[in-house]
């Protein structure tokens, strides 16, 4: 194709006579990455077609022909990068591509589709549709992981694990309590994503390039067709707003941090030094040099990909922070971080639920770690406090008992009553019942505590959430 003919196919060519510099033309194209918005662009175009038909721009027959043509564009262009990019060497962006493909299907009627529409509002709409789908997919994946954690917690029964503060053993907790901590994080992640979805669910179509459409469109038609709550209230904001993309990438970055913390704990707990779990072979690899190795590839990759998610959110925030109203070409650079966030979290959640279900714990090793090293000291101090000893004093007395245990290589329950009574007369025979593993767990009998009845309640609540939550597509 000659330079002149290529120039004439541009959506904006009327003002210009000189063709684009060839290197610049290729460099500034967004189609090499925004091709993936084809389903969203077709959906938005069909909605806009209905709006301009209602305004008298299209006859009923033309509307039908245009809708069928748009369906054919989508059907004839499978979403495979190599195929679609090879086919569309002239397309500047996804909007241009759809116009060219629709023209092949229905001729010059396709040119009516751009009536009262701007690419500024088109990309704002397409990206909202993409992010909305990405949120739904992410929530579905999170629910699957939440279910896997809940099942694993139920299977753990009343087995225990040491909890840690400052990476030092602190107190014994139920394994289920530890796992349900991550379920709580997931619930917050779902809440953040759900809130973001509700905030962004407004339709930019009809906003024009910046000041609003030049045709008296009924904007509620397009909004309704695309399942948006309502049209956006301000055209300048609608065409330049990327808060919805920030909300998504930042929520996913926070989610990535949660998943990374889970991955870090499993990586640590699978080492010989901890020995709390055996990583499933189906999600691990070996060493090319050391035959004995089983490497935690999945958890390490997840830990690494959390940085990628944070990077995408930071890139987008940095991109937007200095932009004046309204649309600026810089916003083209905001698409790829969103795509990368969506792809990265989708990849993680495609493997994380199955990996979680496959985890096998060494409960004996966990119990040994949870019942040695004076982890019942808090329960012991609580015992004295319940006897009327001020807690600060009780803390000091038990600290002295721990020091005695360390010096004589005994746990608290091995120290004799007479020795304990030399530290405080408040000690009695019932002390030893108060510092058993069961008593140590159950003294935390508050909402959110690791007492066995409380964890049973929390597990039942978590199971109920899993059983009552359908996928977003089912709602």
Steps between C-alpha positions, in 0.01 A plus 500: 500500500634845407573759769217717367247218516615398847464862609147518360386208713575686824201594713633856521662545157292795372702769679838364389673490163843369595523128580631389836862418548505122455698430817280730706185348353601151606633613838183686603252226404309346788352214301792267583360485856146639495385236248389301802222754555318370192209345696456818702526724192238296315265501800539877545452556127177300499374703793591827327328382183177459697539849644550669161217294352273636773620847400398441136845449349435136408187338370386176662632308201836680519522430870440130442759490224753685715442273802541191284813648344652566842422144609679379187804714579528330837433152362751537218785622720594248768694656786843364416773761485695361204190446288333831567817710477600341171156579362492864606825653390331834427291539815611781728301373798212269586244764403656542156521124457130449572406779259714345224361151564142624521544683168598168344179349635241771425670760280464874553219453751779425746609864483175609665601323820738778598220756502497686835789292630869554578784259557552672835168372631543167319822406676363619834201270448701205371739517792215516751347192342836322507565589864148399597556156347843476663350580840233232455761243399726594791216471750409158362861390541512637854187312593659180375809567712283593800323166463829311479628667817176427682511134399863474611413666833216255558728206424757629750257437787652593837861472388724784610781714367716757677408858421782749458571861584832648387547155338541358850264235635221670694198287592338183367203550270282261309618434146147590395535837673817572306342403167186700567715810547559486125129439441438830682747675269318356198169632630648850519643461150161400365345797680751741345444361152123503542510863612722590204260328262202696633688832478615448141173365360397817316495538122716763323326457162343829399779707653650582162860607474479726805184711514226244436340357187390744230180299445215484748569141598306317765808390692301261715457272195871416475537481877214253522626290208839461667362432850637822644322661792453832317683741268799688640401845632781713350647467151843643585540265792362204306753522218801554725405298809714196569412469869334170420828367364687632804246340733540167324879496480539622858248248634676224309838622628368470858367156415843411362656601831264266685575213266872572530483482880329161473765386253780623727366308800464181300850542359639534852288224650604255228870533583677228697552754776123528555375178345134593547386396154600310191445694181300306238723361228251600231581865576875471561812436295843356565852626467704434187809464718386362838292181473349528848337839449128576475466870434194712592460647154133589531533690826815676384343603171191632678722695735676649199185579306369708788775746410371507145151586624637779718699627203192518278306698761793738550546547125137593454494742795819668379361529149178670606621730777616787276235495228275802443139447395386337286629226267874489437690250286697402812195300606577254222791388718253417777350206315792260524540517881130415533531211257809375680331518841199309371716235332734462798228456761305269270810284463559486874140414579495231231741290709469621859174322601619160374841552661334589831279192492808282438694620807593233755599604850735326742270540799731313740786737423268797537373376837852446630589854402180636656543320833867569568682824563265637769221594259253454786654793688212734420254243633717467812499876556125502444466231769672723754300801387180303559630429852511873569866568419536825297588405144827694496609309811369173356704565186815542708433184706449285190811655346693379804342155461604492132855593597501216753374265229769609257774458760377151597389396149136453600168624363264687733289192564812310615583748773374378838227677690731561795753673271225714350367594840843637587438750219143577611259356757221545244600179325281199586447147374254623235781690328603200293149454358501868404807468277417187302487542124120495504480754781758720332287507186169543678608788723472713185122477517403820318358574159789450261706301750654156457288330769367179351130595520574841346692347210219250446260793472732683262540189287124451482459864395770459234334184366170687481662778301648248258170318451298819453727677254440440133720631224446855380371363170225318689376817668 
